Amino acid sequence: MSNLQQYIIGLVIYPGMTTLDIVGPQTVFNALPGIKLHRIWKALEPIEADDGMVVVPDTTFADCPLLDVLCIGGGLKQMAVVDDPEVLEFLRKQGSTAKFITSVCGGSVFLAKAGLLQGYRAATHWAMRDELAKLGVEVGTERVVIDGNRISGGGVTAGIDFGLKIAEMLRGEEAAKIVQLSIEYNPAPPFDTGSPEKAGPELVQKALSFVTGQLRLVV
């Protein structure tokens, strides 16, 4: 174990984020050996997520070391932050050296706005696909899209699938399988409506009205 390569993973958090976008991957990463996690924001004061949960950063933009894995998630209130110049500059700086540039859900829009997805294919939440496409990104509909060193997860719960793919890349398939078993990730949803392709147009429209309205909220 002493010769195990160490990896530094940075999870960018911000006011109005969706906690599961980050908590899902973090749960996977935290179960891997030789991983140092940083939860990063401009300052160390607690921030409020879009569900009211309060999250405390442990690393600032200024103090963050060079990351092996850069990751940012989405959020119902991400539009209040997505054009923030400090956030985009941090992503550009870390993205210039990170081994893996990654996102979950609407986090791919941040990466695109930071200029980190030009020429790449990426996933996002289904309600953000048009927005991501407008930024010149080829949008994939898979749960996890891998294009070179750009790895992106679809909406919210896809962050766990995403985390397991990163785990496989960093520590191998067996380690990823052990983590999956240890967290008992064995999804069996009561309804088969987890994607717009499955849900049908009527339900999609109702969900879209809610989601897009929340995304446009500016705090």
Contacts in CASP RR format, 6 or more apart in sequence:
PFRMAT RR
TARGET T0000
AUTHOR 0000-0000-0000
METHOD contacts of the structure
MODEL  1
MSNLQQYIIGLVIYPGMTTLDIVGPQTVFNALPGIKLHRIWKALEPIEAD
DGMVVVPDTTFADCPLLDVLCIGGGLKQMAVVDDPEVLEFLRKQGSTAKF
ITSVCGGSVFLAKAGLLQGYRAATHWAMRDELAKLGVEVGTERVVIDGNR
ISGGGVTAGIDFGLKIAEMLRGEEAAKIVQLSIEYNPAPPFDTGSPEKAG
PELVQKALSFVTGQLRLVV
1 33 0 8 1.000
4 33 0 8 1.000
4 34 0 8 1.000
5 34 0 8 1.000
6 34 0 8 1.000
6 35 0 8 1.000
6 36 0 8 1.000
7 34 0 8 1.000
7 35 0 8 1.000
7 36 0 8 1.000
7 68 0 8 1.000
7 69 0 8 1.000
7 170 0 8 1.000
8 36 0 8 1.000
8 38 0 8 1.000
8 65 0 8 1.000
8 66 0 8 1.000
8 67 0 8 1.000
8 68 0 8 1.000
8 69 0 8 1.000
9 29 0 8 1.000
9 35 0 8 1.000
9 36 0 8 1.000
9 37 0 8 1.000
9 38 0 8 1.000
9 67 0 8 1.000
9 68 0 8 1.000
9 69 0 8 1.000
9 71 0 8 1.000
10 37 0 8 1.000
10 38 0 8 1.000
10 39 0 8 1.000
10 40 0 8 1.000
10 59 0 8 1.000
10 64 0 8 1.000
10 67 0 8 1.000
10 69 0 8 1.000
10 70 0 8 1.000
10 71 0 8 1.000
11 22 0 8 1.000
11 25 0 8 1.000
11 26 0 8 1.000
11 37 0 8 1.000
11 38 0 8 1.000
11 39 0 8 1.000
11 40 0 8 1.000
11 71 0 8 1.000
11 72 0 8 1.000
12 40 0 8 1.000
12 41 0 8 1.000
12 70 0 8 1.000
12 71 0 8 1.000
12 72 0 8 1.000
12 73 0 8 1.000
12 87 0 8 1.000
12 90 0 8 1.000
12 91 0 8 1.000
12 110 0 8 1.000
13 22 0 8 1.000
13 39 0 8 1.000
13 40 0 8 1.000
13 41 0 8 1.000
13 47 0 8 1.000
13 55 0 8 1.000
13 57 0 8 1.000
14 41 0 8 1.000
14 47 0 8 1.000
14 78 0 8 1.000
14 81 0 8 1.000
14 87 0 8 1.000
15 47 0 8 1.000
15 48 0 8 1.000
15 49 0 8 1.000
15 77 0 8 1.000
15 80 0 8 1.000
15 81 0 8 1.000
15 219 0 8 1.000
16 47 0 8 1.000
16 48 0 8 1.000
16 49 0 8 1.000
16 50 0 8 1.000
16 75 0 8 1.000
16 76 0 8 1.000
16 77 0 8 1.000
16 78 0 8 1.000
16 80 0 8 1.000
16 81 0 8 1.000
16 219 0 8 1.000
17 47 0 8 1.000
17 49 0 8 1.000
17 50 0 8 1.000
17 55 0 8 1.000
17 73 0 8 1.000
17 74 0 8 1.000
17 75 0 8 1.000
17 77 0 8 1.000
17 78 0 8 1.000
18 49 0 8 1.000
18 50 0 8 1.000
18 51 0 8 1.000
18 73 0 8 1.000
18 74 0 8 1.000
18 75 0 8 1.000
18 76 0 8 1.000
18 105 0 8 1.000
18 156 0 8 1.000
19 49 0 8 1.000
19 50 0 8 1.000
19 51 0 8 1.000
19 53 0 8 1.000
19 55 0 8 1.000
20 156 0 8 1.000
20 157 0 8 1.000
20 159 0 8 1.000
21 73 0 8 1.000
21 74 0 8 1.000
21 75 0 8 1.000
21 104 0 8 1.000
21 105 0 8 1.000
21 106 0 8 1.000
21 107 0 8 1.000
21 155 0 8 1.000
21 156 0 8 1.000
21 159 0 8 1.000
22 39 0 8 1.000
22 71 0 8 1.000
22 73 0 8 1.000
22 104 0 8 1.000
24 159 0 8 1.000
24 160 0 8 1.000
24 163 0 8 1.000
25 71 0 8 1.000
25 104 0 8 1.000
25 159 0 8 1.000
25 160 0 8 1.000
25 162 0 8 1.000
25 163 0 8 1.000
25 166 0 8 1.000
26 37 0 8 1.000
26 39 0 8 1.000
27 160 0 8 1.000
27 183 0 8 1.000
28 160 0 8 1.000
28 163 0 8 1.000
28 164 0 8 1.000
28 166 0 8 1.000
28 167 0 8 1.000
28 179 0 8 1.000
28 183 0 8 1.000
29 35 0 8 1.000
29 37 0 8 1.000
29 163 0 8 1.000
29 166 0 8 1.000
29 167 0 8 1.000
30 37 0 8 1.000
31 179 0 8 1.000
31 182 0 8 1.000
31 183 0 8 1.000
32 167 0 8 1.000
32 170 0 8 1.000
32 171 0 8 1.000
32 175 0 8 1.000
32 179 0 8 1.000
33 171 0 8 1.000
33 175 0 8 1.000
35 170 0 8 1.000
38 58 0 8 1.000
38 59 0 8 1.000
38 64 0 8 1.000
38 65 0 8 1.000
38 67 0 8 1.000
39 55 0 8 1.000
39 56 0 8 1.000
39 57 0 8 1.000
39 58 0 8 1.000
39 59 0 8 1.000
40 57 0 8 1.000
40 59 0 8 1.000
40 60 0 8 1.000
40 61 0 8 1.000
40 64 0 8 1.000
40 90 0 8 1.000
41 47 0 8 1.000
41 57 0 8 1.000
41 60 0 8 1.000
41 61 0 8 1.000
42 60 0 8 1.000
42 61 0 8 1.000
42 86 0 8 1.000
42 87 0 8 1.000
43 57 0 8 1.000
43 60 0 8 1.000
44 56 0 8 1.000
44 57 0 8 1.000
44 58 0 8 1.000
44 60 0 8 1.000
45 57 0 8 1.000
46 54 0 8 1.000
46 55 0 8 1.000
46 56 0 8 1.000
47 54 0 8 1.000
47 55 0 8 1.000
47 56 0 8 1.000
47 57 0 8 1.000
48 54 0 8 1.000
48 55 0 8 1.000
49 55 0 8 1.000
49 75 0 8 1.000
50 75 0 8 1.000
50 76 0 8 1.000
50 77 0 8 1.000
50 214 0 8 1.000
61 86 0 8 1.000
61 90 0 8 1.000
64 90 0 8 1.000
64 94 0 8 1.000
66 94 0 8 1.000
66 97 0 8 1.000
66 98 0 8 1.000
67 94 0 8 1.000
67 95 0 8 1.000
67 97 0 8 1.000
67 98 0 8 1.000
68 98 0 8 1.000
68 99 0 8 1.000
68 100 0 8 1.000
69 98 0 8 1.000
69 99 0 8 1.000
69 100 0 8 1.000
69 102 0 8 1.000
69 166 0 8 1.000
69 170 0 8 1.000
70 91 0 8 1.000
70 94 0 8 1.000
70 95 0 8 1.000
70 98 0 8 1.000
70 100 0 8 1.000
70 101 0 8 1.000
70 102 0 8 1.000
71 102 0 8 1.000
71 103 0 8 1.000
71 104 0 8 1.000
72 91 0 8 1.000
72 102 0 8 1.000
72 103 0 8 1.000
72 104 0 8 1.000
72 107 0 8 1.000
72 110 0 8 1.000
72 111 0 8 1.000
73 103 0 8 1.000
73 104 0 8 1.000
73 105 0 8 1.000
73 106 0 8 1.000
73 107 0 8 1.000
73 110 0 8 1.000
74 103 0 8 1.000
74 104 0 8 1.000
74 105 0 8 1.000
74 106 0 8 1.000
74 107 0 8 1.000
74 109 0 8 1.000
74 110 0 8 1.000
74 125 0 8 1.000
75 105 0 8 1.000
75 106 0 8 1.000
75 107 0 8 1.000
75 215 0 8 1.000
76 211 0 8 1.000
76 214 0 8 1.000
76 215 0 8 1.000
76 217 0 8 1.000
77 214 0 8 1.000
77 215 0 8 1.000
77 217 0 8 1.000
77 218 0 8 1.000
77 219 0 8 1.000
78 106 0 8 1.000
78 107 0 8 1.000
78 109 0 8 1.000
78 110 0 8 1.000
78 215 0 8 1.000
79 215 0 8 1.000
79 216 0 8 1.000
79 217 0 8 1.000
79 218 0 8 1.000
80 217 0 8 1.000
80 218 0 8 1.000
80 219 0 8 1.000
81 87 0 8 1.000
82 109 0 8 1.000
82 110 0 8 1.000
82 113 0 8 1.000
83 113 0 8 1.000
87 110 0 8 1.000
88 110 0 8 1.000
88 113 0 8 1.000
88 114 0 8 1.000
91 110 0 8 1.000
91 111 0 8 1.000
91 114 0 8 1.000
91 116 0 8 1.000
92 114 0 8 1.000
92 115 0 8 1.000
92 116 0 8 1.000
95 101 0 8 1.000
95 114 0 8 1.000
95 116 0 8 1.000
98 149 0 8 1.000
99 149 0 8 1.000
100 149 0 8 1.000
100 150 0 8 1.000
100 151 0 8 1.000
100 166 0 8 1.000
100 169 0 8 1.000
101 111 0 8 1.000
101 116 0 8 1.000
101 149 0 8 1.000
101 150 0 8 1.000
101 151 0 8 1.000
102 150 0 8 1.000
102 151 0 8 1.000
102 152 0 8 1.000
102 153 0 8 1.000
102 162 0 8 1.000
102 166 0 8 1.000
103 110 0 8 1.000
103 111 0 8 1.000
103 122 0 8 1.000
103 124 0 8 1.000
103 152 0 8 1.000
103 153 0 8 1.000
104 152 0 8 1.000
104 153 0 8 1.000
104 154 0 8 1.000
104 155 0 8 1.000
104 156 0 8 1.000
104 158 0 8 1.000
104 159 0 8 1.000
104 162 0 8 1.000
105 124 0 8 1.000
105 125 0 8 1.000
105 128 0 8 1.000
105 153 0 8 1.000
105 154 0 8 1.000
105 155 0 8 1.000
105 156 0 8 1.000
105 158 0 8 1.000
105 159 0 8 1.000
106 124 0 8 1.000
106 125 0 8 1.000
106 128 0 8 1.000
106 132 0 8 1.000
106 155 0 8 1.000
107 124 0 8 1.000
107 152 0 8 1.000
108 117 0 8 1.000
108 122 0 8 1.000
108 123 0 8 1.000
108 124 0 8 1.000
108 128 0 8 1.000
108 132 0 8 1.000
108 137 0 8 1.000
108 152 0 8 1.000
108 153 0 8 1.000
109 124 0 8 1.000
109 128 0 8 1.000
109 131 0 8 1.000
109 132 0 8 1.000
109 135 0 8 1.000
111 117 0 8 1.000
111 122 0 8 1.000
111 150 0 8 1.000
111 152 0 8 1.000
112 122 0 8 1.000
112 132 0 8 1.000
112 135 0 8 1.000
112 136 0 8 1.000
112 137 0 8 1.000
113 135 0 8 1.000
116 150 0 8 1.000
117 135 0 8 1.000
117 136 0 8 1.000
117 137 0 8 1.000
117 150 0 8 1.000
118 136 0 8 1.000
118 137 0 8 1.000
119 137 0 8 1.000
119 138 0 8 1.000
120 137 0 8 1.000
120 138 0 8 1.000
120 147 0 8 1.000
120 148 0 8 1.000
120 150 0 8 1.000
121 137 0 8 1.000
121 138 0 8 1.000
121 139 0 8 1.000
121 140 0 8 1.000
121 145 0 8 1.000
121 147 0 8 1.000
121 150 0 8 1.000
122 132 0 8 1.000
122 137 0 8 1.000
122 138 0 8 1.000
122 139 0 8 1.000
122 140 0 8 1.000
122 145 0 8 1.000
122 147 0 8 1.000
122 150 0 8 1.000
122 152 0 8 1.000
123 139 0 8 1.000
123 140 0 8 1.000
123 141 0 8 1.000
123 142 0 8 1.000
123 143 0 8 1.000
123 144 0 8 1.000
123 145 0 8 1.000
123 152 0 8 1.000
123 153 0 8 1.000
123 154 0 8 1.000
123 155 0 8 1.000
123 158 0 8 1.000
124 131 0 8 1.000
124 132 0 8 1.000
124 139 0 8 1.000
124 152 0 8 1.000
124 153 0 8 1.000
124 154 0 8 1.000
124 155 0 8 1.000
125 154 0 8 1.000
125 155 0 8 1.000
125 156 0 8 1.000
125 211 0 8 1.000
126 141 0 8 1.000
126 154 0 8 1.000
126 155 0 8 1.000
126 195 0 8 1.000
126 196 0 8 1.000
127 207 0 8 1.000
127 208 0 8 1.000
127 211 0 8 1.000
127 212 0 8 1.000
127 215 0 8 1.000
128 215 0 8 1.000
129 139 0 8 1.000
129 140 0 8 1.000
129 141 0 8 1.000
132 139 0 8 1.000
133 139 0 8 1.000
141 195 0 8 1.000
141 197 0 8 1.000
142 154 0 8 1.000
143 153 0 8 1.000
143 154 0 8 1.000
143 158 0 8 1.000
143 161 0 8 1.000
143 162 0 8 1.000
144 151 0 8 1.000
144 152 0 8 1.000
144 153 0 8 1.000
144 154 0 8 1.000
144 158 0 8 1.000
144 161 0 8 1.000
144 162 0 8 1.000
144 165 0 8 1.000
145 151 0 8 1.000
145 152 0 8 1.000
145 153 0 8 1.000
145 154 0 8 1.000
146 165 0 8 1.000
151 162 0 8 1.000
151 165 0 8 1.000
151 166 0 8 1.000
151 169 0 8 1.000
152 162 0 8 1.000
153 159 0 8 1.000
153 161 0 8 1.000
153 162 0 8 1.000
154 162 0 8 1.000
157 187 0 8 1.000
160 183 0 8 1.000
160 185 0 8 1.000
164 176 0 8 1.000
164 179 0 8 1.000
164 180 0 8 1.000
164 185 0 8 1.000
165 176 0 8 1.000
167 175 0 8 1.000
167 176 0 8 1.000
167 179 0 8 1.000
168 175 0 8 1.000
168 176 0 8 1.000
192 198 0 8 1.000
193 199 0 8 1.000
193 200 0 8 1.000
193 203 0 8 1.000
196 204 0 8 1.000
199 207 0 8 1.000
END
